[in-house]
Amino acid sequence: MTLPYDITKIRNFSIIAHIDHGKSTLADRLLEHTQTLSKREMTDRILDDMELEKERGITIKAKSARFLYKSRSGETYVMNLIDTPGHVDFNYEVSRSLKACEGAVLVVDATQGVQAQTLANAFLAVENDLTLVPVINKIDLPSAEIESTAEGIENILGLDTEGCPRISAKSGLNVPDVLEAIVKDIPPPAGDVSSPLKALVFDAFYDSYKGVIVYVRLFDGKLSAADKIRFMSTGEEFDVVEAGVITPKGLVPAPLIGQDGISAGEVGYFTASIKDIAQTMVGDTVTGAALPTQNPLPGFRKALPMVFAGIYPADKSKYPETRDALERLRLNDASLSFEPETSVALGFGFRCGFLGLLHMEIIEERLEREFDLDLITTLPSVVYEVTLKNGKTLKVDNPADYPDPAEVEDGSEPFVRASIMTPTEHMGAIMELCKERRGEYLGISFLDPKRAELKYDLPLGEIIYDFFDTLKSRSRGYASLDYEPIGYRKTDLVKIDILLNGEKADALSFVTFAQNAYARSRRICEKLKDAIPRQLFEVPIQAAIGGKIIARETVRALRKDVLAKCYGGDITRKKKLLEKQKEGKKKMRSLGSVELPPEAFAAVLKLD
Amino acid sequence: MDMEKSPPDNKDNKNQKDGVMLYVHIPFCASKCPYCAFYSAVPTRAAVDGYISSLVRRIRSLPAVKFNTVYFGGGTPLTLGEDNICFALDEIFSSADVAANAEITFEANPQPNAEHSFKKLASAGFNRLSLGLQSGDDDVLKTIGRRHTSADFVNAARAGKELFPSVSGDIIFALPGGGVEKTVETVLSLGFDHISAYSLILEEGTPMFKNRCRYPLPDEEKEESEYFYICQKLKQAGFYHYEVSAFAKPGHESRHNLGYWRRLPYIGIGPSAHSFYRGVRFSTPPDTGLFIKNSSLPFLADTDFYEKSPLTPEEEDEERIMLGLRTSRGVSLSGEKLKKAEKFIKLGYGGLDGDRFYLNDKGYRVSNAIISELI
């Protein structure tokens, strides 16, 4: 693998695609073709990775790899494939990964044509000044429509498809064309190895032996073991222990490939005995402590949790396991935050902060799947800012803590600037949706006769409910959403408390825009009525603002059990029935005098 | 706990000093009712012959304990023919020790010309008759697939009253089409001393469950009001609600029925029959062919007795509560459980007699919810 450093022979690229269009298959095929891995090793690699992932908990993390490619002209190139996660919650992470590349391979499935994510990803790549290499995949399928797919790429994305690779990643057909196109079309990185170090952090994960492993793309300068480096956003400095490249077979220290470090234009990793992943922020610039660069790379922003929710073990005794699991996930996910909290209704749990709803769902799923926990997650909430009549200001990330209306001078909530790209025929429906969600219309621009971009300012609190799903369903899956926080705005907010049998159920409190209070209260009371099993007494469900009841439903008392007959002394069925009932009882959560099965909580707390 | 590996000694009855109850199951019906989930089959000549000789073999292998009650149930016992039934009872008298004052019940449907059969059964030694009226409304009877009419019932009941010292009427409420008033009126006019009232429950797997939308079934309110109507009318007529689904004039409670809830030992003979004997609950597989095939095996060898362990003290306590709360005598409680019971009393579901917590008419209806909090 020894190769003299030559920046003109480096190609840094990502593969972007709509889901299931063949991104991972193509990545595997590229590595296999360049014989970085033999076919046998391919399987090994995948298995190794899975074990590694299990052990370290990095399933959702992006994977990147360096490999060598000998082109048809006989030159050998260093190829750096940089993987990207894919959802609006991680848009910032995606954009940082793209920032590390000069180009992107855009994979389009010939049986489906250009799709929403193709579009969103292509725009993101163009925004980051990337050269796009279109590739038409799955051409061997009977339903492939190669020509119309090519036309779509030309018309919608404005990319030239003449001579673009038409491949089957699955069978390997024409895959070498992709490598050739990358070498030919994507420019080599610019950069000056003699300038001060300037490197972009695009990923990081935690290793229990080496500490945090930081993935970087060097724009200028050089990075070697024993260098003292500085993270520019925090000013914290570290001594580099190891620097090298990321190969499909693992991390390889630079000396092993005959280099003394990694240089401008290259992609690699370093370790520096960093204990906490929160000290390495994606998008941050790494520079030399001795001779720092004057200008950090633009576009850095701290990934702040935007959405908060309480996570409680369904089985109260699993609190320590839940804490351990969150700590494990936190090792590799600096954007996850959590603090212990208690709820009268749910007992001991954690208030967790997430980048967005998908991030929350991923964490929930990983906790349940990888750590075998059964959880109750409360309604997600944003962070509200409240000014009290006594002049104090508060930040409230748990609706239960929202102060009494009598004490509140005013409240404000976070807003985001949203950009929604959609085919023009769904524009009306989407504008309607934004209006329903209290969006402030900013403008529209037409990207071509068929596509428009809508700009809105929206309360984040409206987006974290079902906005994304509704957007998808109202645009038949074609619209895409991106947003960035733009700060707080004053809003007429109220906190709604839910009372069960006259007692406040803190886990069910929520904050809402005052004008929506009645409608939302009624809806949640109705949902509770359906979800709460009948008890031995009547249970009134009330929604209240302060002391004022604004909605009410009643769960009528249980009238009749299933009476298992015990004919001929057969009491086995009755016993089984009671055992089942008793088991169910153990899992019940008491809200004062009312008992709820965890499923009922889940049903109520589920977004509608 | 160690499981007993050899059949219990037939002479050992130290645990059964109060006597044992005997249940004889007849797994045949002339036709299957669309709401019935119990094990039964339409009999053939050969099946009847095979069954009766198997029963006799089983009866002969019964342990030497004293039987205080005998109950012939089904299915429809009379599908075997009254002569065969009398033959089986004779066999019990001659090979088992039946107490002189034993309650010996026969369960029958009100078939036409029942009088003829009843005469033979009474003289064979049956002293209690349980008659399945189900409904006093002929249209409803037809809807639920019963083969008799209310006139058949009245005739059978009159004959039964003359021939047996004690007669019970079985009724079902919450039936499609209603008719509860007529049913209650009919049973009260016949001078029974015991009435069992069951709410129709659609069990999964029955034809009626499958076609439930085709039946005009009562809603929850209607079902509840029918229940309380029965409770009230029977109370006015001098019955008391001594068990979840049974009413009796004082002194006419079914001893066999109460024995189940008081955790007295019983031995069941026949496919799907259950037993509680020597502290173990066990059953015979619900397969008539297998029962016939296994009938020459020694006592208990055709049951799953050897797979079961005696109940643990915790299980016994749970049973005591679960079964005790089925009767108006209730169950004695202490500590936390008694405190919980007081909560139920406050909510109007029962009362306290010393340390015995019992359910009332309202409480019986939600007994599962209450029991599951107490066990």
HADDOCK unambig.tbl for C-alpha pairs under 7 A between the chains (distance, minus, plus):
assign (segid A and resid 559 and name CA) (segid B and resid 365 and name CA) 6.80 0.50 0.50
assign (segid A and resid 559 and name CA) (segid B and resid 366 and name CA) 6.63 0.50 0.50
assign (segid A and resid 560 and name CA) (segid B and resid 365 and name CA) 4.94 0.50 0.50
assign (segid A and resid 560 and name CA) (segid B and resid 366 and name CA) 5.12 0.50 0.50
assign (segid A and resid 561 and name CA) (segid B and resid 365 and name CA) 6.09 0.50 0.50
assign (segid A and resid 561 and name CA) (segid B and resid 366 and name CA) 4.96 0.50 0.50
assign (segid A and resid 561 and name CA) (segid B and resid 367 and name CA) 6.93 0.50 0.50
assign (segid A and resid 561 and name CA) (segid B and resid 368 and name CA) 6.10 0.50 0.50
assign (segid A and resid 568 and name CA) (segid B and resid 273 and name CA) 6.92 0.50 0.50
assign (segid A and resid 568 and name CA) (segid B and resid 274 and name CA) 6.85 0.50 0.50
assign (segid A and resid 569 and name CA) (segid B and resid 260 and name CA) 5.92 0.50 0.50
assign (segid A and resid 569 and name CA) (segid B and resid 274 and name CA) 6.09 0.50 0.50
assign (segid A and resid 570 and name CA) (segid B and resid 274 and name CA) 5.55 0.50 0.50
assign (segid A and resid 578 and name CA) (segid B and resid 368 and name CA) 6.56 0.50 0.50
assign (segid A and resid 578 and name CA) (segid B and resid 372 and name CA) 5.87 0.50 0.50
assign (segid A and resid 581 and name CA) (segid B and resid 372 and name CA) 6.17 0.50 0.50
assign (segid A and resid 582 and name CA) (segid B and resid 372 and name CA) 5.19 0.50 0.50
